[in-house]
């Protein structure tokens, strides 16, 4: 069974955040989103907008394309 896009994206956010030793709260502050939003994304509970994908990619200092590929 294939994982859903939201699950894959949430896993990518968590992986990148942990690589950089950031808490969810720290990433949220850098991205300009609420701290609970990051947890919801990582658990695939939110259908994230393209604008917020860009904010998170910038906060993690990675290319937006990396956020959207396996």
Phi, psi and omega in degrees: 000131179283145176283149179289160179302319180296320179295313179300317181295315179300320178296321179295317178299312180300314181301311181293320180298315181291325176303326183265008179054043178255141171280167176300321180295319179295316178297317180301317179297317179294324183274345181077033177236168180289146185300325180288338180296320180298315178299320179294324177293313182297331179267006179060038179263350181235140173270097188289144178276160179300323178299319179285331173298316179298316179301316182290319178299316178297317180297326179273355180058045175230157180294140180303327178299325178295331180289335188254003179248159181293000000 
